[in-house]
Each structure stands twice: as C-alpha cells, then as structure tokens.
Amino acid sequence: MEYLSTRNKKLSFNFKEIFLRGLAPEGGLFIPKNIKRYNKSEIQKLSKLSYTDLAIEIIFEFCNPEINKNILRNLIKKSYKDFNKKEVIDIKKLGNINLIELYHGPTLAFKDIAMQVLGNMYDELNISSNNKINIVVATSGDTGSAAIAALNDRKNINVFVLHPHNKISKIQRKIMTTIGSNNVYNIAIKGTFDDCQKIVKEMFADNTFREKINMSGVNSINWARIVCQIVYYFYSYFKFNNKKVNFVVPTGNFGDVFAGYVAKKMGLPIDKLIVATNENDILERVINTGEYKPGKVKPSLSPSMDVQISSNFERLLFYVLNEDDKKVLSFMNDLKSKGSFSLNQEQIDIIKEDFSAKKINDDETVEIIKKFSNDYGFIIDPHTATAVGASKVIKDNSEILVLGTAHPYKFLETVKMATSQEIETPKQIEHLMDKKEKYDILENKTTDIKNYILEKLS
Ligand SMILES: *Cc1c(COP(=O)(O)O)cnc(C)c1O
C-alpha cells in the first residue's frame, strides 16, 4: 500500500518505511493514499471470522506487499497467543451498555492489542538489517508498559520510555519499571505527558539525531497501531449485525477513536463515534465549537487521557479539509505560531456527521464507577468510566458499545476510593509488588534526553 503525508501529498512511502519512521518528514502524519472500501458481501464474509483471522484480513490490506500473508498470519497468531481470552477481547452486556473489554493482554490495557503485533513486525521488517533500532516513546502510562512488554529482550532493539514523573498510577509505573531487561530504559521526565511527547517529536524532527541513533517510534502516531485497532471495531460490530451501533471511546491522543473512523471509511456502518474526554477537553471543545486550542495539562483520575495536544486529530483534519495537504500545513502553522486554529461551521458539521463528544470530570468519574458497581456488581476503570458517562449523549435506543480500555486493577487507588471494594490481582501481574524498580529522573529538556540516550548507546 502506498502512503503519503498529511502535510505533503507529493511524498510517497511504503508500509515498511512508514512503520519504521513513525512520523513523516516535516512533522506530518502518514495516511494511506487509498483506503479500501468493502462492499456488503465482503463485510458479510468478514463477519464469520475469528478475531485473529479477521485481524489477518484487515491488517493485510495495509501492509501488503511488504509483509506477505503467510508471514502475517504467523505473526498475528504469535501476537495474541498469550492473551487471557481466546478471542482476544470479550463483550459483556451490563444494563444498556455493551462493554468491549480490550484489556486482557499482558499489561492490562487496550494498547497491548496493537503493540504485541508491532513488536513482532519489528522483527519481521528489520530482519535483514544489522543496524540496531532505538525506539523512543512518550507515555501517559499505558503505551510505555505495552511497548516494554512487546519489545523486551528483542535483539537489535533498544527501548527508551519517557513518562511524566509522579503523574501516572503506581501500578502503571511498576509494570514499566520492574521488567529490568538490558534493552529497556525508563526515564521519568519532570513535566507532563505533553512535554514527553514534545521531546519525542523534537527528536524525530532532528534528522541528524534521528539517523545517528536509527530512531523509530511506537506512539499512537505510528499508523500500524491504528491499523491493529480497526479490527476490534469490526469484530464487535458483528455481534450486533443489522442494528444501529454507536461506539463510545475514552480518548486522549485520538488514535483509538480514529481507528473507528477508518473502520467506517472501510464500509462498516457505524452510526456515531462518541469521544469521551476528562477535564483535558481539547477534543470536546474542537468538536463542539471548532476551536483547537491546547491548554495546560490537568492531572486527572484517568491519566492516560491527560493529553492536550491530541496528535492524531491531524489525520481527521486531513479528511475534513478534503485531503488538502496545504491547508493542513497552514492550520498546523497557525497552531505553532498562534497557539490555536479554528474550524468554520461547515467543517464542524462534517465532523459532527461522524462524531459527538462529551467531557466527564473527576467527580463524575468516581460517581460513575460507584454507580456501575452498585447497579451491575461490575468494576470499571476510570478511563472506561468516562465513556460510560459520555454514552448519555445517545438519546435513541441504538446499541451502545463502550470501549473498556484498561483493567480496573491498574487504577486500584481510584477504584477502591469509589467502591471500597478489593479487586483480585490479575494473573499477568501477580508478583509485581515484590519486584525492584529501575528508572532515571531527568529534567524536561530535549538536549538532556538526547545526551542520556547517546551515553547509554556508547
Ligand atoms: C491510551 C489510553 C486511552 C486513550 O487512547 P488514545 O488512542 O490516546 O485516544 C484511553 N484509555 C486508556 C486506558 C489508555 O491507555
């Protein structure tokens, strides 16, 4: 498949190139030149497949011919064999909510579903090269642990994970910092997730540095992650065939919900995608008012959504602006020089055909966890709770599919506070508390991180 950049359509790339680079030159994001649209009978055929077989069909559309189908088949089977559920995800009906549990992988968050595949793709796509790859990743808590679980102990790969110091949950931190392999470096940055993401973007934009360390990235700006996430929209939709289906998605960097938008572009008849945010509500504001204006990050009970610069929104913008790369570039330049950009009413209306958005604050989040536990005897994590809250924007009697993005155990303090209940330790992390942590604390300065990495590589 051929890919181009949201900021320059003249540049063309193949899957291997976009996979290894992550970010396009000039700071743009990669996007497929054409997205395949399935017809009704093709969709009908897909609806009969198991999760892994469906993943093979969908992911193949995007990595053909750089990964051949047999290799992809083995790669995907290997990626999902250690999940706690045979069908990778689980769907539960709780009142009028259909909860899509996406958190049965090794680090208990939905990010494992894509990251496990990416880990195996690195081995596959980099196989002929003797050149060590250095993956640098910013995390608001869950990407880092999923990346470490997927890339730990792989040969020819080092992983540098930047997380905001003291701004992630204790269990999130422990999952990342207790792995202790020689190829993994955890760095706590004295700043926010947006600062971590900015440092990574600056390092990608520095060609000399990027080439020197053979840098690659697995943040949700990496298109391959979005591709893997498209699969569960199809899979869960098929359980509600011929009904009107809405997905409600706890959202931060706009990667997960954008995967739903791509699924819709591929012909899956989703009605609406509902963006749930916490008090970091830039997406709620841009969808409802047209103004994209990052504020200061406010730490919340759903830290993996504490994002003000929601990078994948640029991909939606590309489509809303009729695939006009020059316009995307000019919006992004406004963002850089003036600190914001504004969409006009016509553009807002285009977004609203596919999306709605609602903000849920911390007090509401706690109430929702408590009520859900009282009503159904089922405990949800604070991220999932924002989506349960946001589902109230659906007023008709269509099916409500809420993406459950993390296991409640990962946010034990919050969940205990809301419900006063204990949760059984998931078997993936039984011995976590006894293990020794290893991480370094660094200033919020790109040059410091660059020097740290160079030092570790020398
Ligand atoms: C990463 C994450 C999100 C946000 O996903 P985006 O793709 O960044 O929008 C939501 N919930 C949890 C638990 C996460 O780890």
Ligand as a Chemical Component Dictionary entry (heavy atoms), coordinates in Angstrom:
data_LIG
# 
_chem_comp.id                   LIG 
_chem_comp.type                 NON-POLYMER 
_chem_comp.pdbx_formal_charge   0 
_chem_comp.three_letter_code    LIG 
# 
loop_
_chem_comp_atom.comp_id 
_chem_comp_atom.atom_id 
_chem_comp_atom.alt_atom_id 
_chem_comp_atom.type_symbol 
_chem_comp_atom.charge 
_chem_comp_atom.model_Cartn_x 
_chem_comp_atom.model_Cartn_y 
_chem_comp_atom.model_Cartn_z 
_chem_comp_atom.pdbx_ordinal 
LIG C1 C1 C 0 -4.114 5.380 25.782 1  
LIG C2 C2 C 0 -5.354 5.221 26.534 2  
LIG C3 C3 C 0 -6.520 5.920 26.183 3  
LIG C4 C4 C 0 -6.546 6.945 25.078 4  
LIG O1 O1 O 0 -6.350 6.388 23.791 5  
LIG P1 P1 P 0 -5.962 7.340 22.573 6  
LIG O2 O2 O 0 -5.714 6.421 21.434 7  
LIG O3 O3 O 0 -4.701 8.068 23.003 8  
LIG O4 O4 O 0 -7.073 8.287 22.355 9  
LIG C5 C5 C 0 -7.681 5.665 26.903 10 
LIG N1 N1 N 0 -7.698 4.792 27.929 11 
LIG C6 C6 C 0 -6.588 4.111 28.299 12 
LIG C7 C7 C 0 -6.676 3.174 29.439 13 
LIG C8 C8 C 0 -5.393 4.295 27.612 14 
LIG O5 O5 O 0 -4.307 3.602 27.974 15 
# 
loop_
_chem_comp_bond.comp_id 
_chem_comp_bond.atom_id_1 
_chem_comp_bond.atom_id_2 
_chem_comp_bond.value_order 
_chem_comp_bond.pdbx_ordinal 
LIG C1 C2 SING 1  
LIG C2 C3 SING 2  
LIG C2 C8 DOUB 3  
LIG C3 C4 SING 4  
LIG C3 C5 DOUB 5  
LIG C4 O1 SING 6  
LIG O1 P1 SING 7  
LIG P1 O2 DOUB 8  
LIG P1 O3 SING 9  
LIG P1 O4 SING 10 
LIG C5 N1 SING 11 
LIG N1 C6 DOUB 12 
LIG C6 C7 SING 13 
LIG C6 C8 SING 14 
LIG C8 O5 SING 15 
# 
